[in-house]
């Protein structure tokens, strides 16, 4: 049977099959904006709604929308990345980032730079992450979402000067952005040491069993502001972005807490748990080591 003798139904069927076989498409929202690669328009709409929530620091509301988008398109790399950014338990956050990185070779060059740049920063590879994000910004210098997220990236790395430069650039690109998303706020505060804060409460002079510190990169400074002669917690929980014990041992935080007479007894997710050697049995707690 020659091509001219095919029935219309067969031709239509062939066209439908060809459409269904198309790969995910990278579609830009507007000229100059980062493309979004997905095979599902419904997943894309959910992602756009969730992205706005993530940028407005409403990760808890964004998470279920991203979960739905990922269910519709499991290969939706940016949805996995923003699921990482939306936060949650470590069992969700880290796998989401790893999945986004796994899919990075299947998306547009800009999306790939975005994903791998944020992953490098989270993994403690600040130089590599900065280089990738610089390439991204050169490609999309006027995408306010990209500039904003890059600013947040540097903020979480505690490079506040760089973060401020990018966040201020967002308001230059779009003067309504700060008002819309609340990404800019300025205030003057009086800083006090942790000792001064405790002294001003009813817990002044009392024994501390557990001190948990999570101050977005300032954990060491907070610990340095505590008078350990007056307040010596039995347990200390602090955050780290080190990936291995070797990396952790090289940090100022580790050196400071160890010098105070504490042993690293546990590590769960991003949290380190230290125990005061003076307040445990004589044999002491087992110190975590590279071979453990």
Buried (B, 14 or more C-beta within 10 A) or exposed (E): EEEEEEEEEEEEEEEEEEEEEEEBEBEBEEEEBBBBBBBBEEBBBBBEBBBBBBBBEEBEEBBEBBBBBBEBBEBBBBBBBBBBBBBEEEEBBBEBBEBBBEBBEBBBEBBBBBBBBBBBBBBBBBEBBBBBBEBBBEBBEBBBBBBBBBBBBBBBBEBEEBBBEBBBBBBEEBEEBBEEBEBEEEEEEEEEBBBEEBBEEEEEEEEBEEBEBEEEBBBBBBBBBBEBEEBBBBBBBBBBBBEEBEEBBEBEBBEBBBEBEBBBBBBEEBBBBBBBBEBBEEEEBEEBEEEE
